[in-house]
Amino acid sequence: MITSNIISFKEIPLSEMDSATLVSNYGTKLTLLTKKQRVIFDLLSNGMMVKDIAKHLQLAEITVKVVKARVMVILGVKNLQEMAVISKCNSCTYLKQHL
């Protein structure tokens, strides 16, 4: 009988990752976002509410919710807190330009 030695690695919580690890894990995923997805990601990760984003960008709330859900799938996050942590690895260019 053959047994395999599987070493289980604990996942490092996003909040405990340093900037270099965040960049290596999520840098390429962030480049997959479209311009609209990136703008909404930046605003969400900085605490803006969906209804405020919709008003600011002159979009329907449902549009913002759909884009938010798609961004979460692309990045592989489960909640907005994880999204905010990921935003640390890349500067929020939209906010610097528009707010």
Residue pairs with C-beta under 8 A, 6 or more apart in sequence:
12 21
14 22
14 77
14 82
14 85
14 86
15 81
15 85
17 25
17 85
19 88
19 89
22 85
22 86
22 88
22 89
23 89
23 90
26 75
26 86
26 89
26 90
27 89
27 90
29 74
29 75
29 76
30 38
30 41
30 75
30 86
30 89
30 90
32 74
33 41
33 71
33 74
36 67
37 67
37 70
37 71
37 74
38 93
38 94
39 57
39 94
40 53
40 57
40 64
40 67
40 68
40 71
41 71
41 75
41 83
41 87
42 87
42 92
42 93
42 94
42 95
43 53
43 56
43 94
43 95
44 50
44 53
44 68
44 71
44 80
44 83
45 80
45 83
45 84
45 86
45 87
45 92
46 84
46 87
46 92
46 95
47 84
48 56
50 61
50 64
50 65
50 68
51 61
53 59
53 64
54 60
54 61
54 63
54 64
57 64
71 83
72 78
72 83
75 82
75 83
75 86
77 83
77 86
